[in-house]
Amino acid sequence: MKILDFENFPQFREQHPERIIQFGEGNFLRGFVDWMIHRINQKGLFNGSIVAIQPTPHGKVVPKLNKQNGLYTMVLRGIQDDQVIDQVEVITSISRGINPYENWEEVLQVAENPEIQFAFSNTTEAGLVYSKEDYDSSRSPLSYPGKLTAFLYHRYQTFGHSIEAALTMIPCELVENNGDLLKQIVIQLAKDWNFGDDFIEWIEKHNRFCNTLVDRIVTGFPKDQMEQYAERLGYDDQLITVGEPYHLFAIEADESVSSLLPFDQAGLNVHWVDVRPYRELKVRLLNGAHTLMVPVGYLFGKNFVQEVMEDETLRSFIIRGMYQEIFPFVSLNVSQKKSFADSVVERFLNPFNKHFLLDISLNSIYKFKTRLLPTLLDYVADQKCVPATISFSLAALIRFYQGIRWEGNHLVGTRDGEEYPIRDQMETLQFLNDIEQKSRSIEETIEIILKNKDLWELDLTEIDGLREKVTHYFRIITEKGMKNALLDFIQEKE
């Protein structure tokens, strides 16, 4: 079996000029941004390629990428518009990869290329942070913002205070106001490294830093199915990237940027708009629905998102929560919300994506606070009563967090005699475990938990009716078990 390369795919010999530097070369960028650049190249709308920079010293992608001449296979699998999608495509948008820790000079040569216009990134939330570090012009900084700052400074030194040499930064890290944050860090590092006021002025006046929101599940390399893929494709690809068909990219930028990156003209779900409504849409309807389902679905006996949605009782619960309690309090217009909510249901039913409920359960207290509590407060303000489904999920979450013992830095809970990890901040786990160790009534336990402002940033017992509702549901779950409690809940609401 041959390895994917230009010899095997002569139709891909033609190269586009390098116009993008990309900090990161992982699954998400290859399955999202790089796939999109490939699409607009195919449509004759862009004519540009990507130089991918390894973000950490111990990365393993760049050697594979260069061995395959920048080529890799994108696999889209899932349900879209009630149709099962299973597509493969060779992506040709990456020209090469660079390990900056071994070849920093090569990165600086990219900075000297006048055709470079854009800098994309996805170095995870942990990568988009300020880190005080020394500057040495002969070596790569360790942090992503450090690399970008040094790259921009070298470009500034090459071209001077030129508007034409300025770049547009489009970070894809899942951090609110990611573009604004990146700009702040770059300016701080420029001050740390004494790059001068003129450089900082050039950054502030001429370079763009776009806030963004990205949405696509990219599961990455299918290591358990490599033999099947090699047989199906007729070649070995060490960088096969698997993702769902759904994608959403919201970018805060004007026409001067959108005209250069015409994603939307290629039929891609890209919006050049204020990101905030789209962030609310995703956080409340997608992430909120995940948080709603996890404790209920897991204690019901399910392990995957798909299993939850295939169970009639659980699906009825999730649909009620999404469409009756969350949906009305998302800011976008009804048709946009409906389209997104329907796509979320399809994504949850994706038969190719084994999304573990326990993986989503990490830091669920914080997730409830950020994803569901705002909706709960909006619902109470509008309806003058508490939302039943969200209240039931909160009761289930408290039950899910009941641990029987410590194991390392997490608690261990039980589901029908089967143990599971409860993973959250140590202070949160300590607080909840201390309550569990003391003999209290259900009413007192719920009151203490809901009153804790360290957990919720407000006293939830001040929300009229919530304490009584959560106590009622918690009691039923504890006494009857999740299956019977949920059946009672569904019948009560029908």
N, C-alpha and C positions, 0 to 999 in steps of 0.2 A: 504494500500500500504506500503510495507516494504522499509526501508532506505537501500541504498547500503552498504553492509558490507561483511565480510568474511563468515558469516553464509549463506548468500544468494548465495555466489559465492565460493564454496569449492575448485574449481579448482585453485583459486588464493591464497591458504593457504601458499604455498612455498614462502619463503622470500629470496631475494638476499642480500648478505652482503653490508653494507653501505660503499660506495666508493666515494660518492659525497656530498659535502655540497653546498647548493644552497641558496643564499641570495635573497629572493623574492619567492612568492608562488602564484602570480597573474595569470590572464588569459593567458598572452602571454607565460610565461615560461611553464605552464601546457600544452599549445597547441603547443609548439614548442620543447624546449629542452627535457621536461619530456616525451613527445610523442616519440621523437627520441631514448631516452634511453630505453623506453619500447620496441621499435622495435629491437634494437640490442640485448636486452635480449632475445626476442622471437626467434631470429635467432641463439642463443647460442654463440654470439660474444663478450659478455661483462660480464654478471653475476655481476651486481651491482645495488644498489638502492640509493635513494636520501634522504638526511635530509634537509627539507625545513625550512628556518629561516624567521620568520616574519620581514619585513623590517622597519615597523613603529609602534609606540606604540598603535595605534588604529585599527590595522588590525583585520579582522573578519574571515579570511580564515582558519587559523590554527585550531581553535576549530572544524570547520566543517570537515576539512581534517582528524583530529584524530578520530572524531566520525565515519567517513566512513572508518577507517583503511587505510588511504592513497589512497583509490580507488576513481576514478571519471570517468565519461564517456566523451569521445572525439567524437565530431560530425564533420565530414568533409563534407561540402556542397558547390557545385560550378560546374563549367564546366572545364573539362580537356580533351584535345585531342578530342574536339567536343562531349564529352559524359557528361551527367549530373551525378554528383557524389553526393550521399547522404548516407554516411556510419556512423555507430556508433561502438564504441569499448571501452571496459573498460580498462583504463590505470593502470598499477600495479607497476610503477617504483618508487613511493614515499613510503618510509617506515614510516615516521612520520613527523610531523611539530613541531617546537619549537617556543614559544614566548620568545625571549631573555630578554625582560624587566621583565618577571616574573621568568624565569628559565635560567639565564645566566650560572649557574654552569653546566647545562645540555649541553649547547653549548660548553663549555670548555672540557667536557668529550668527545665530538665528536672530538675535536682537539687532544685528546690523543689516538685516534684510528689509529693505524699504517696503516690500509687499506684505509683510506681516501686519494684520489689522486687528485681530481679535485674540483675547486670552480667555479660554474656558478653564474651568477647574471643578474637581470634585475630590477633595481630600478628607472627606467626612467632617462632621461637626467639630471633632477634636483637632482638625487641621486648620480651621479658620479661627485661630486665636493668636493673640499677641504673645510672643516669646522673646524676651530680651536675649540677644545673642551678639557675638562679635562679628564684625565685617572684615573679610579678607577677599580682595578682588580676584585672587587666584583660585579661590575655593567656593563651592556651592554652600550657601546658607542651609541650615537644617530644615527650617520651617518653610511652608509654602509661601506665606506672605513675605518672608525673607528672600526667597528665590525671585518672586515677582518684583519686589522692590529693587533688587540688584539688577535684574533684567531690564527694568524700565530706566534705571540710572545709566546703564551702559548704552542703552538706546538714545537717551538724552545726550550723553557725551558724544555719540556718533553723529547725531543729526542736529543737535542744538535745540533751541526753544521753538521747534517746528510743530505747527498744528498737524501737518501731514504725517509726522512720525508718531503722533499720539495713538494710543490703543483704546479699544473698547473691551472692558473686562466683564465677563458674564459668568459669575460663580454659580455653581449648581449645588453647593452644600446646603443641607436642610436647616438653615439658620434664618430666623426672621431678619429682614433688612440686610441680607448677606452682602449686597454690593456696598451699602453705606459702611458696614462694619469693615469690609476689606479695605476700603479707602482710608478709613481712620487708622488702621494698623499700618498701612503702607506709609502714611504721613508720619506716624510715630517712629517707625524704623528709620525713615529718612532723617529725622531729627537726631535719633540715637547715633546714626552713622555720619552726621555732619555733612550731608549731601548738599546743603545750602538752600537758601530761600528761593533762588531762581528755579531750582528743580522742583521744589514743593509747589511753587506757583504754576509751573507747567503741568504738574499732576492735577492740581485743583481746577485749572482753567480749561485744559484741553483734553484730558483723558476722561473717559466715561466709566463709571462703575455702576452696573445695572443690578437692581434688586430682582430676584427671580423666585419662581416656585416651580419645582419639577415633580412629576408624578408618573412613574411607571415601575412596576415590579420587575426587576431583572434578577433572576435566580442564578445566572452565571454559568459556570462550566459544569456540564452534566457528567461528572466523573463515573457515575454508576451505569451510564448508558453509552460509553464511548465505542464499544464494539458495534452496537446497533447503528450509531451515527456513521461510523467509518464505512460500514457496509452500505448504508443508504446513500452517502455522499460520493463514495468512490475514492476518498482520500482521507488522510489523517490531518486533523486540525487541533492543535494544542490550545487554541483560544476560542473554541466554540462558545458563543454567548447566547443564552436562552432567556427570553423575556416574554411578557404578555403583549398582546396586540395594542391594548389601551396605552395612550400616552397623552400627557398634558404638559405644556411648557408655557408659563406666563412670564413675560419679561417687561420690565419697566424701561422703555426706551422710545424715542421718537422716530419719525420716518427716516431720519438720516441713518439710523441703524437698521431698521426693518427693511429698508430698500436694498441694503447690502447683503442681508441674510433673509431672503424671501421665503422663509419656511412655510408660511401660510399659503403662498402661491403654489407650493408643491402639494397642497392638500393635507399638510400636517396640522395637528391640533395645537397650534402655537398662537398665543395672543399677546399683542404688544400693548399692554394696558397697565393700570394700577394693579399691583399684585395682591393687595390686601383682600379684596372680595374673593379671589380665587384661593387664597390661603385659608380663609374662613370656610369656603366650600369644601376644601379637602379635609381640613382639620375636623370639621363638625360631621360631615356626612360619611367620609371614608374612615378616618382615624377614630372618630367618635363611635361609629358603628362597630369597629373592631373592639374598642374598649367596652362597649355595651355587651357584646356577645361573649367575651372571654370567660369571665367567672361563671356565667350562666351555662354556657355551652360545655365548659370543662367539667363542672360539677354534675352536669346532666349525663356525662359519660363519653363525650366526644373529644377528639384529639386535634382535628384539623378544621379550618374554616369551612372547607367544602362540605365536610360531614355535618356541620351545624346547619348549613343552608339546605341540605338534602333532607333534613328531618322536618316533618310538617309542623310539629309543635314549636320547635326552635325558630324555624323560618318565620312563622307567624309572629313570634315575639320580636324578632329583628326588624321585620317589615313594619310592624306597628311603631316601633321606636324610631325608625328612620323617617317614615313618611308622615306620621301623625305628630311626633314630638320634636324632632330635629328639623325636618324640612321647612316648616313655616318660619323658622327664625334664622334662616340663611339669607344674606342680603341680595344675592343676584336674582334676576327675573325668573319667573316660574319655569319657562321652557328650558333655560340653562340648568336650573336646579334639577328639573325632572330628568333631563338627559344625563346629567352626572350621576344622580341617584340610581337610575336604571343601569348605568354602566358599572356602578359599584356592585350591584347585585350579580351581574354577569361575571365580574372579576372574582367575587366570592365563590362562584360556582365553577371556576376554572379547574377542569379535571387534571390539568398538567402541573398545577402548582400546589405542592403539599406545604401549606402554610400552618405551622404548628401553633396551636393556641398558647402553649407554654412559652414559646418564643415571644409572642405578642404581650404576654403577661408581665414582662419585665417592667418594673417601676409603674405598676398600674395605679397606685394612689395618685402619683403626679399626673399620669395620663388622664385620670378621671377629672382632676382639678382643671386641666387645661383644655380637655376635649369635650367633656359633657357638662361640667358645672356651669359654664357660660350659657348653654342652652337651657339648663334647668332654671337659672335665674331669669332668663328672658321669658320662659314659659309661665313662671309664677307671676311675673309682672303683667303679662298679657291675659292669662286665664284665671288668675286669682286662686289657683290651686296648684299642687305639685304634680309633675308628670309621673304617671304610674310606672311606665316601663323603665325610665331612668332611675326611679326610686327603687324598683325591684332589683335592678342591676347593681345599685349601690349596696343593697342588703346582701346580694350574692357576693360582691367584692369583699365585704367584711367577713363573710363566712369563708371565702377562699383564702383569706389571710390568716385564718386560725391555724397556728402551728402547733406541732406536738413536741418538737425538739429542735435544737440548733445543729447544723452541720456546716462547719466552716463559717463562711460569712453570709449564709442564708438560713432561713427557717425551712422546716419540712412539714408539709401538710399531708392529709390523707383523703383519698377519694375511694370509697367502697373498699377499704383495706389496702389500696395502692398508694404508695408515697409519691409526692411531687415536690419540687423546689419552689419556695416562695422567695423571689428575688426583688429587692428594693434597697433604698438607702438604709444604712445601718440604723440611723436614728429612728426611722419609720418602723422598721422591724422590731427594734428594742421596745418602742412605745407600745405597739400592738401586742407583743409577747408579754410584757409586764401586765397588761390588762387581762390577758388570757390566764395568767398564773394565779390571779386573785379571784376568789369566789364572789361573783357579782350576779345580780339579776340581769336578764336580757335588757331591760329598760335602762339600767344604769350603765351597762357596757356601751350601748348605742349612744347614749347621751355623752359619755366621756369622749368617744371617738369623734362624734360630730362637732363637739365644742372645740376641738384642738385646732387652733389657728395656724400652728406650724405645719399641719397637713394641708389645710384648705385655704389658708390666708383669710378666712373669715369664720365666724361662729355659725355653723350650719343649723344649730338649734334655733336660731333667730328666724329661720325661714318657716313661716307658719304652715304646720301640717307635715313637714318633712320627717321630723323625729318620730311621730306616730306611725307614719307610713312605712318607714324603713324598719322600725321595731316590729310592726305587724308582719312584714314580709320575711324578716330575719327569723322570727319565731316559726313561721310555717316551713321555711326551708330547713331549719334545724330539726323540727319535729317530724316532718313528713318526707324529707329528702327533696332534692332538686326536681326530680321528674314529677312527683305528685304536686309539689308546690307550684310548678310552672303550669301544669295542666289546670289547676284551680284558678290560677291567674288568667289564663287564656279564656276559660269558660266564663269567668267573672266579667271579662271585658267584651265578650261577644254580644 
